[in-house]
């Protein structure tokens, strides 16, 4: 099998113009990648800021700007969508400069999940092409190395609410903390370019802790993702009532996490390896997606913060939809199909924002190709967020929703996101830290 793949590789390389394994990006490509709306704007017709898309007008003005899942939700009267003004999201000049400096150094290897020569910045700023058979894989790498939390970030408090989508009944609310930390390819926050020592060659780590309610208090999750994408992640779970750390088996990342509608693999939209999926690029769409300025939204008073921070609210069917405005933005559609035939997901239709490379909308299909779950994550500019985030040049995550359409259940998330907080250091990302916190 490996010899067969090498023969295919040799044939493809002989036609370098279509192989897509290397790149020939220009400085204009970089500018277009980070500032797409300086070069093109959508033609939206009647779909202007302030217009509300409802079941009565969606076919006339909104259908062309909605994905399959969201169109059906609006058509069924589950949610109305208010159109917001397109707000370009400025990203940190250090990250953009790293992209310029390392232009054309990143190339795909023979296997999906192999990346060679990558240093820092956006690895593939060239616009994707339908003629490139590995364009979807390149977009996945752009997501992997995007400025999701800068080089380190925290969400605290991080509220997850479990809801019955039929009745709107709130079943449970978790109060948690989420931390992410990049060990390599750092561009914004010292140490730059990487943490040293790093004997395990870790790329990124994630830590989560539940503070409330009492029955799951001190449940903690730790994930180590390695520089080598072909190497499996390591993950540990600390259960407060057992007071011990146990390693998670690979298959457990596709189980429901704490009874929610999310698998561990669903975190941030997709929390898995590039090599675990087959990535197929399907083209460009101008779509309504959940991007907005936090400080201009309908904010609630349910949770009180000492600094006065207020969270987005939810409404619509079952209270599963955010009360926000949606922008028409340029999106890249990629279908991600699990390599493992026993995976519970048939495929994901992923919409990547062409400016920030967030997975803004995902429709998840079961193995029978029926729509199973719908994901969104809200994102906005740093200037509309916490004062400490302003000027960081990092897009700010603000909330999420995962709706299980088949089970009529949803999990919603409300964020207070901090970029580069001092408390998020490498010391947090060890099994020993889980034990210390759990005592």
N, C-alpha and C positions, 0 to 999 in steps of 0.2 A: 504493500500500500504506500509506504513512504517513497519507494523508488518511483511508483506511478506518479505521485505528486511532484517529485523532482523533474520528471520528464515533462509534465504539464507546465511546470514553472519555466523550464528552458524554452518551450515553445512560445509561451506568453512573452518572455523577455525578448525574444527575437522580433516581436512586434511592439517595440517600446512605446510607440505613440498611443497604443490603447491599453497598455498593461496597467497603468495607474499606480505602479508600485513606487515610483519615485515622483518628484514633482518639479515643476518649472515655474514657481510662483514669482510674481513681480511685486514691487513696492506698491503699485496701484491695487493689486489683489489684497494686500494688507489693509490699505485704507478702506477699500470696499467691504472687507470683512468686519472691521470694527466700526465703520461709519456708513452702513448701507443706505441710510435715508438721506445722505448727502448726494447720492447718485440716482436713487429711484424712490418713488412714493406710490402707494396703491391707488388705483382708480376704484372708488367705493360707491359711486353713484349716490343713492339716497341714504346710504349708511354713514351718516355724519355724526360727530360728537353730540351727545345728548339724545339721540334717537334711541328708542326702546324697541328691541326685537321681541315680538310676542308670537304666540301660536297663530294669530290672525294675519301677520304680515311677513312671517319668516320666509315663506316661499317666494315672495316678491322681492324682498330686500336683503335677506340674510343667508339663504341656503348656500350660496356660492362661497360664503366666508365662514362656514361652520363645518367641522368634521362630522362624520356619520353619527357618532354618539351624541354630541351636543345638539345637532340638528333634531334628532329624535326627542331629546329632552324638552326642547323648546316647542316642538310640534305637538307634543303630548300635554303641554301646559304645565310642565313641572317647574319651569323657571323662565323668567324674562331676563333678557340681557341688555344692559344699558351700555351704549357705545361711549368710549372715552377717547380723548385726544391722544394721538400717537406721541409718546415721549421717548426719544432716543436715550439710551442708557450709556453714559460715558464710563469707560473702563480705564483702569489705572495706566498711566503713561509708561510706567516701568514694565508692565506686562506687554504692552504694545511694542515697546522698544526691544524687549527680549525676542518678540516675534520677528521683528526686522533683523536683528543681529544674527539670529539663527535660521534665517530663511533658507529653505531647501535642504536643511541638514537632516530632517526626519524622513525616513523611508520605511515602507512596510516590508516585513520579512516574508519568508515563504509561507509560513503558517499564519492563520488568523490569530491575532494576539501577540505577534512579534513586531516590535517597533525598534528600529535601529537609528542611532544618531540623534535622537531627540535630546535637547538641552533644556529649553524653557520657552515659555510663551505658547502661542497657538501653533500646533505642529503643522496643520494643513490649511492655510488661509485661502488657497485657491478655490474658487467657486466649484461646487461638485458638478459632475457631468454624468448624464445618463449613459454615456458611452464608456464610462469607467466602471468596470465590474466590481471594483473595490471602493467605490465612492462612499458607500454606507459605512464601511469600516473606518475610513478616514474621519467621517463625521463623528463616529463613536469615540475616536481618540481625541477629537476636539472637545467633546463633552468631558472626557476623563480629565483633561488638563485645563479645564475652564476655571474661571474665578468664582467658584460657587460660594466659598467663604473666605476668599483671599488665600493666604497661607495657613490661617487658623481662624476658627470661628466657634461661636457658641450660640445655642438657642436656649434661653432660660428667662422666665418660665416657658415651657413648651407644653401646651394643653392639647391632649387628644380626647375627643368626645365620641363615644359610640352611640349611634342612633338607629332606631327602627325607621326605615325609610317610608313605611306605610303610614305610621301614626305620628312620627316626629318625637316619640318618647326617647328621652335621654336615658341610656342604660348605665353608663359609667363615664367618668371623666378621670383621666390620668394627668397628673402634674409631673413633668419630667425635665431633665436637662439633656441636651445633645451637644457633643463636642466633635469637631473634626480638625485634623492636624496633618499638614503635608510635611513629610520628612525630606523629600527631594524636589528638585525643579522649582525651588522657591524664588520669587522675584520681588516681593513686597516687604516682608518682615524678616528681620534677622532671626536665625542665621541664614545667610544667602551664600551659595545656592542650595545648601543642604545641611541637615543635621549630621554632626560628626562627634562621636562614633555612631554608626548604624550597621552593626555587624550582620543583622538579618536582612539588610538591603530592603527595608520597608519603604514603600512609596507614601501610603496614607493610612491613617488610623481613625477609627470612629469609636466614641464612647457614649453610652446612654445610661441614665440612672432614673429610676422612678422614685419620687418623693411621696406621692399620694396616689390612691388611698392606702390605708394601713395594710390591707391584705396582700398588696404587692410591693410595699415599701422596700427600698434597697435592692429591688431587682435591677441588675446591671448587665450591660452588654458591651463587649469589647471586640472590635474587628481589626485585624492587621491585613492590609492589602499590600502585596509585594511589588517591587519594581518589575519583576518577571511576571507578566500576565499569565503565563502558562502554569505558574505555581499556584496552587489552591490557597485561598485566604485561610487564615487561622481566626477562629472566633471562640470566645469564652462567654459563658452566662453565669452570673451569680444570682442565686435565688435566696432572698432574705430569710424565708422560713426554714431553708435547709442550711444556711450559713456556710456554703461551700461553693467553690468555683468548679465548673465542669466545662470541658471542651465540647463545642457543638460539632456534630457530624455534618458532612457536606449537604446531605439531604434536608437538614432542618432549616436551611435558609429559605425554603419554599413552604414552610408551615406558617400558619397564622401566628403573628407575634402578639402575645398576651391577649388573645381573643379578638384582636382588631381585624379589619379588612385588609391589612397589609402583611405581606411576607417581608422578612428581612431583605430579600432581594428587591423589594419595591422601594426601599428608602431612597429619597431624593429623585425618584422616578425609576432609576435602575441602579442597584447597588450590587453588581456582579462583575465578573470578568468580561473583557472583550471577547475572549476565546470561547465563552460559554454560549455565544449566539452567532447566527448567520445574519449579517447586516446587509439589507438590500435597499438601496436608495431609489425612491419613487418619484422624486421631483420637487419643485417649489410650489408652495401654496401661500397665498395671502389670507390670513385667518384671524378670526376673533379669538384672542387668547387672554388669560388672566394677568395682564401687566397693568400696573396702575401706580399712582402716587399715594402712599399710605396715608399721609396726613390730610388728604382730601376725600377719604372714604367715610362711610357711615361707621363710626367706631362705637364700641360698646363700653359699658361700665360694670360688666359682670365680674371682672377680676381687677382688683385694686393694686396698683404698683406705687411704690414710694416716690418714683420720679414722675408720676403722672402719665406714664405710657398707657395707651389704650389699644385694644385689639380690634381686628375686623370682626364682623358678625356674620351669621349665616341665616339663610331663609330658604324659600322655595320648597319643593317637595321634601318632606321629612326634615327640613332644616339642614339639608345636605349641600346647599349651594351658597357660595360666598356673596355677600352684599357688596359688590365692587363694580367698577366699570371694566369693560374689556376693550382692548385695543386691536385694531387690524394691523398685524405685523407680518413680516416675511418669515416663513417657516420652511424648514426642510423636512420632508416626510421620509422616514426610514422604517422599514419593517424588520423587526428583530425576531428571529425564530430560534428557539432553543435547539442546541445540538443534541442534548440528551432526549431520547424518545420517550422517556418516562416522566419528563417535566410536566407539571400540571397546566402550564400555559401553552396554548397552541402557537400564538404569535402576539407580538405587540406592534401596533401602529404608533410610532413615536413622532411627535412634532417637535423639532428642535428649533429654538429661536435662532435666527440667522445672525443676530448680533451678540447675544450672551451665551448661546449654546446650552441654555437650560432646557430640560425636557418639560416644556410648558404644558403639553396635553399628551395623554397616552390612552388609547383604547386597547384593552386587553381581551383577547379572544380565547375561548377554551379550545380543547383539542377537537371539538366538533365544529369549529369555526363560527361559534355563536358569541356575540358580545357578552362578556362576563363582567368585567369591571372597567371603571373609568377613573382616570387620575388627572388631577390638575395640581399645579403648584404656582402660587402667586409670587410675582417678583416685581421689584420696582427700583428706582434710582436711590442712591445713598442719601441725597439731599432731602428726601421725604421721610427719612427714618430717624433713628436715635441721633442725638447730637454727636455722640462719639463716632458714629459711622460716617458722618458727612465729610466729604473730601477724600474718602478712602479709595474711591474709584472701583468699588466692588458692588455688583448688583446684589440687592438684599432680598432674601427669601422672606415671605410674610405670612404664608398660610398654605394649607393643602387640603385636598379632599380625595378620598378613595371611596367610590360608590360601587357596591356589588349589586348589579342590576338584577341578577338572577335570584339572589337571596333577599333583595329589597332591604339592604342594610348599608350603612355608611359609617366611615370614620373621618372626622374633620379635625384639622389642626390649626391652632393659633400660635403665632410665633412672636417672641421678642428676641430678635437676632442681634448679636454683637460681633463685629468684625475685629479680629486681632485682640481679644481681651487678654490681659496679662496672666490670668489664672490658667489659661489653656497652654500647658507645656508638655513636653514628652513624658514627664513623670506620671501623668494621668493615664497613660495608655499601656499599662502593664497589668497582668493578672494579680500582682501583689497589691496594686492600688485598689482593685475590686475588693480584696479581702480586708484591707485597712478601712475602707469606707463602710463595709458591711458589719464591722464589729460594733 
